[in-house]
Amino acid sequence: MLSVSQRLSVGVVVAGLVCGAFLAIRPSSSSTPLSELAITVSPGWTDVSPSPSPPAMAGEMMAYSSKAHRFVLFGGWDAVAGLNGTWVYDPGNRTWTQLHPDISPLGRGDEMFVYDERANIFILFGGWHELPNGTYIRLADTWVFSLESATWTERHPAVSPPPRSDSEVAYGPLADAVLLVGGFNGTDYLGDVWAYAPSNDSWFPRPAAVEPSPRADGRMVYVESQDRFILFGGNDYSGPNPPNHHLADAWTYRWSSNVWTPLSIIGGPSARDYPIFSFDPATNLVFLNGGFGNTILDDLWAFDVTSDAWVNLTPARSPPPRYAAAGGFDLANNVLVVFSGLGNTGLLADTWHYSRAPSSGAPVLLSPIVAVVVASVSVAGIAIVFRLSRRRRARGLM
């Protein structure tokens, strides 16, 4: 991956903590499904960390099977090397199970990993791999995983995207294709767009007249009811502060017209990369959690796809700040699942659920945010010093 595969040393300097924040919210002039939802729910995080579970890691990828109602996790980095373990998480029973396929892809991190609901398979492409001599290479192999048979099968398409990691990806069932945007090839940030058709094992470029700027480590989801992809954030290593330049832009893409459209939204999450970004079709909300944006984040936001508006859902109690975690929305149990990542104290191995449980107290109206003012935020306390490999090229892990 771009930021967490390298060996790092973490120094923690405790010097005190002072923190204050003010959030100004002006209600929308029109009602939205999000407003109606927020009147009747009270959000909450629960630490459900089971034993056993995968080891502490970051940069792994996890995708959700809507048929089995399970998550499959592959790869990641444990501060020593890229991993090639395959794990299954059952949100209903809150259990992790490690699988032991006869054949597995090469260990890696920050790969493309999505679920194809038509074929009931998971699709993997690319990522980074560390060689025995400490050199990092980018990969361009394509694999599929069947949860039913617990088997990995390598595909051999005639053409593939150039090697890369850290791309923005999502699967669209109506087109029966995986959309891949950008990424990082070890030297440059990429802006090309590719698609993969699992049914005939073919990759093909999908250029458009207007496209998002080159980037890596943003996130993308697909909204089937609107037949559109939604992309958010990332980093592009440019701008007034090149070592840590993060993005907060959002784009939509419609497969049928091959058109990318930037969304003009007032307010919303701060610029970041490596967040959790997952869609719940029952509420038409895309949940965003954590990530890195010149600090490690723990906030929770929702993007209402019916009004293209953001709302801050951050509760009083949240999981520890993290980025490069794995997660997604479980449709069967109506929970957002978050696992592991890199936090202020190092690699994590905890599992959290966020649920929209009915409120037992007075309802609180949460309208789409059109003005967000954050002020009086001062943090002085925990300084994390990362010693990075040259693979990140002084990007400060982000």
Residue pairs with C-beta under 8 A, 6 or more apart in sequence:
1 58
1 59
1 77
1 109
1 110
1 127
1 128
1 165
1 166
1 217
1 324
2 110
2 128
2 165
2 166
2 184
2 216
2 217
2 235
2 392
2 395
3 59
3 217
3 274
3 292
3 323
3 324
3 342
3 392
3 395
3 397
3 398
4 58
4 59
4 77
4 109
4 324
4 342
4 397
5 59
5 77
5 82
5 109
5 110
5 128
5 130
5 136
5 391
6 136
6 388
6 389
6 391
6 392
7 79
7 80
7 387
7 389
8 79
8 386
8 387
8 388
8 397
9 385
9 386
9 387
10 345
10 346
10 384
10 385
10 386
11 383
11 384
11 385
12 344
12 345
12 382
12 383
12 384
13 382
13 383
13 385
14 381
14 382
15 380
15 381
15 383
16 380
16 381
17 379
17 380
17 381
17 382
18 378
18 379
18 380
18 381
19 377
19 378
19 379
20 376
20 377
20 378
21 374
21 375
21 376
21 377
22 373
22 374
22 375
22 376
23 312
23 372
23 373
23 374
24 371
24 372
24 373
25 312
25 367
25 369
25 371
25 372
26 369
26 370
26 371
27 35
27 365
27 367
28 35
28 307
28 309
28 367
28 368
28 370
32 304
32 306
32 307
32 309
32 367
32 368
33 283
33 284
33 304
33 306
33 307
34 283
34 284
34 285
34 302
34 304
34 306
34 307
34 309
34 311
34 366
34 367
34 368
35 365
35 366
35 367
35 368
37 283
37 285
37 356
38 311
38 363
38 364
38 365
38 366
38 367
39 363
39 364
39 365
40 358
40 359
40 363
41 356
41 357
41 358
41 359
42 356
42 357
42 358
42 359
42 360
42 361
42 364
43 300
43 313
43 315
43 354
43 355
43 356
43 357
44 315
44 317
44 354
44 355
44 357
45 315
45 317
45 318
45 319
45 352
45 353
45 354
46 352
46 353
46 354
46 355
47 319
47 350
47 351
47 352
48 94
48 351
48 352
48 353
49 349
49 350
49 351
49 352
50 94
50 95
50 96
50 351
52 96
52 98
53 96
53 339
53 349
53 351
54 60
54 73
54 76
54 85
54 87
54 96
54 98
54 339
54 340
54 349
55 78
55 349
56 78
56 79
56 340
56 346
56 347
56 348
56 349
57 76
57 77
57 78
57 83
57 340
57 347
57 349
58 76
58 77
58 109
58 323
58 324
58 325
58 340
58 341
58 342
58 347
58 348
59 75
59 76
59 77
59 109
59 110
59 324
60 73
60 74
60 75
60 76
60 77
60 83
60 109
60 326
60 340
61 73
61 74
61 75
61 76
61 110
61 111
61 112
61 113
61 124
61 326
62 71
62 72
62 73
62 74
62 89
62 113
62 326
62 327
62 328
62 339
63 71
63 72
63 113
63 114
63 115
63 122
63 328
64 70
64 71
64 115
64 328
64 329
64 330
64 331
65 71
65 72
65 115
65 117
65 120
65 122
65 147
66 115
66 117
66 331
67 117
67 120
68 147
68 148
69 90
69 91
69 92
69 330
69 331
69 332
69 333
70 88
70 89
70 90
70 91
70 147
71 88
71 89
71 91
71 328
71 330
71 337
72 86
72 87
72 88
72 89
72 115
72 122
72 145
72 147
73 85
73 86
73 87
73 88
73 89
73 326
73 339
74 84
74 85
74 86
74 87
74 105
74 111
74 113
74 122
74 124
74 145
75 82
75 83
75 84
75 85
75 105
75 107
75 108
75 109
75 111
75 113
75 127
76 82
76 83
76 85
76 109
76 326
76 340
77 83
77 109
78 347
79 346
79 347
81 107
81 130
82 106
82 107
82 108
82 109
82 127
82 128
82 129
82 130
83 107
83 108
83 109
84 104
84 105
84 106
84 107
84 108
85 98
85 104
86 98
86 99
86 100
86 101
86 104
86 145
86 150
86 152
87 96
87 97
87 98
87 99
88 96
88 97
88 98
88 99
88 147
89 95
89 96
89 97
89 337
89 339
89 351
90 97
91 330
91 332
91 333
91 335
91 337
91 353
92 330
92 332
92 333
94 351
94 353
96 351
99 150
101 145
101 150
101 151
101 152
102 151
103 151
103 152
103 153
103 154
104 152
105 124
105 141
105 143
105 152
105 154
106 129
106 139
106 141
107 129
107 130
108 126
108 127
108 128
108 129
108 139
108 165
109 127
109 128
109 165
110 127
110 128
110 165
110 166
110 217
110 324
111 124
111 125
111 126
111 127
111 139
111 165
112 123
112 124
112 125
112 126
112 127
112 167
112 169
112 178
112 180
113 122
113 123
113 124
113 169
114 122
114 123
114 169
114 170
114 171
114 178
115 121
115 122
115 123
115 171
116 122
116 123
116 144
116 171
116 173
116 176
116 178
116 198
117 171
117 173
118 173
118 176
118 198
118 199
119 144
119 198
119 199
120 146
120 147
120 148
121 144
121 145
121 146
121 198
122 144
122 145
122 146
122 147
123 142
123 143
123 144
123 145
123 171
123 178
123 196
123 198
124 142
124 143
124 144
124 145
125 140
125 141
125 142
125 143
125 160
125 161
125 169
125 178
125 180
125 196
126 138
126 139
126 140
126 141
126 161
126 163
126 164
126 165
126 167
126 183
127 138
127 139
127 165
128 136
128 137
128 138
128 139
128 165
128 186
128 391
129 136
129 137
129 138
129 139
130 136
131 137
134 389
136 186
136 389
136 391
137 163
137 186
138 163
138 164
138 165
138 184
138 185
138 186
139 163
139 165
140 160
140 161
140 162
140 163
140 164
141 154
141 160
142 154
142 155
142 156
142 157
142 160
142 196
142 201
142 203
143 152
143 153
143 154
143 155
144 152
144 153
144 155
144 198
145 151
145 152
145 153
146 153
155 201
156 201
157 196
157 201
157 202
157 203
158 202
159 202
159 203
159 204
160 203
161 180
161 192
161 194
161 203
161 205
162 185
162 190
163 185
163 186
164 183
164 184
164 185
164 190
165 183
165 184
165 216
166 183
166 184
166 216
166 217
167 180
167 181
167 182
167 183
167 190
167 216
168 180
168 181
168 182
168 183
168 215
168 218
168 219
168 220
168 231
168 234
169 178
169 179
169 180
169 181
169 220
170 178
170 179
170 220
170 221
170 222
170 229
171 177
171 178
171 179
171 222
172 178
172 179
172 222
172 224
172 227
172 229
172 255
173 222
173 224
174 224
174 227
174 255
175 195
175 255
176 197
176 198
176 199
177 195
177 196
177 197
177 198
177 255
178 195
178 196
178 198
179 193
179 194
179 195
179 206
179 220
179 222
179 229
179 253
179 255
180 193
180 194
180 195
180 196
181 191
181 193
181 211
181 212
181 215
181 218
181 220
181 231
182 189
182 190
182 191
182 192
182 193
182 212
182 214
182 215
182 216
182 218
182 234
183 189
183 190
183 216
184 190
184 216
184 217
186 391
188 214
189 214
189 215
189 216
189 235
189 236
189 237
190 214
190 216
191 211
191 212
191 213
191 214
191 215
192 205
192 207
193 205
193 206
193 207
193 208
193 211
194 203
194 204
194 205
194 206
195 203
195 204
195 205
195 206
196 202
196 203
197 204
206 258
208 253
208 258
208 259
208 260
209 259
210 259
210 260
210 261
211 260
212 231
212 249
212 251
212 260
212 262
213 236
213 247
214 236
215 234
215 235
215 236
215 247
216 234
216 235
216 236
216 273
217 233
217 234
217 235
217 273
217 274
218 231
218 232
218 233
218 234
218 235
218 247
218 273
219 231
219 232
219 233
219 234
219 275
219 276
219 277
219 288
220 229
220 230
220 231
220 232
220 277
221 229
221 230
221 277
221 278
221 279
221 286
222 228
222 229
222 230
222 279
223 229
223 230
223 279
223 281
223 284
223 286
223 305
224 281
225 281
225 284
226 305
227 254
227 255
227 256
228 252
228 253
228 254
229 252
229 253
229 254
229 255
230 250
230 251
230 252
230 253
230 279
230 286
230 303
230 305
231 250
231 251
231 252
231 253
232 248
232 249
232 250
232 269
232 275
232 277
232 288
232 303
233 246
233 247
233 248
233 249
233 250
233 269
233 271
233 272
233 273
233 275
233 291
234 246
234 247
234 273
235 244
235 245
235 246
235 247
235 273
235 395
235 398
236 245
236 247
237 243
237 245
237 393
237 395
238 245
239 245
241 294
243 394
243 395
243 396
244 294
244 395
244 396
244 398
246 271
246 272
246 273
246 292
246 293
246 294
246 398
247 271
247 273
248 268
248 269
248 270
248 271
248 272
249 262
249 263
250 262
250 263
250 265
250 268
250 303
251 260
251 261
251 262
251 263
252 260
252 261
252 263
253 259
253 260
253 261
254 261
263 308
265 308
265 309
265 310
266 370
266 371
267 310
267 369
267 370
267 371
267 372
268 301
268 303
268 310
268 369
268 372
269 275
269 288
269 299
269 301
269 310
270 293
270 297
271 293
272 291
272 292
272 293
272 297
272 323
273 291
273 292
273 293
273 323
273 398
274 290
274 291
274 292
274 323
274 324
274 325
274 341
274 398
275 288
275 289
275 290
275 291
275 297
275 323
276 287
276 288
276 289
276 290
276 291
276 325
276 326
276 327
276 328
276 336
276 338
277 286
277 287
277 288
278 286
278 287
278 327
278 328
278 329
278 336
279 285
279 286
279 287
279 305
279 329
280 286
280 287
280 329
280 331
280 334
280 336
281 331
282 331
282 334
283 356
284 304
284 305
284 306
285 302
285 303
285 304
285 305
286 302
286 303
286 305
287 300
287 301
287 302
287 313
287 329
287 336
287 354
288 300
288 301
288 302
288 303
289 298
289 299
289 300
289 301
289 327
289 336
289 338
289 354
290 296
290 297
290 298
290 299
290 319
290 321
290 322
290 323
290 325
290 338
290 341
291 297
291 323
292 323
292 324
292 397
292 398
293 398
294 398
295 321
295 379
296 321
296 322
296 323
296 342
296 343
296 344
296 384
297 321
297 323
298 314
298 318
298 319
298 320
298 321
298 322
299 312
299 314
299 318
300 312
300 313
300 314
300 315
300 318
300 354
301 310
301 311
301 312
301 313
301 314
302 310
302 311
302 313
303 309
303 310
304 310
304 311
304 368
307 368
309 368
309 369
309 370
310 368
310 369
311 366
311 367
311 368
311 369
312 369
312 372
313 366
319 338
319 350
319 352
320 343
320 344
320 345
320 348
320 350
321 343
321 344
322 338
322 340
322 341
322 342
322 343
322 348
323 341
323 342
323 398
324 341
324 342
325 338
325 339
325 340
325 341
325 342
325 348
326 338
326 339
326 340
326 341
327 336
327 337
327 338
327 339
328 336
328 337
329 335
329 336
329 337
330 336
330 337
333 353
333 355
334 355
334 356
335 353
335 354
335 355
336 353
336 354
336 355
337 351
337 352
337 353
338 351
338 352
338 354
339 349
339 350
339 351
339 352
340 347
340 348
340 349
340 350
341 347
341 348
342 348
342 397
344 382
344 384
386 396
386 397
388 394
388 395
388 396
388 397
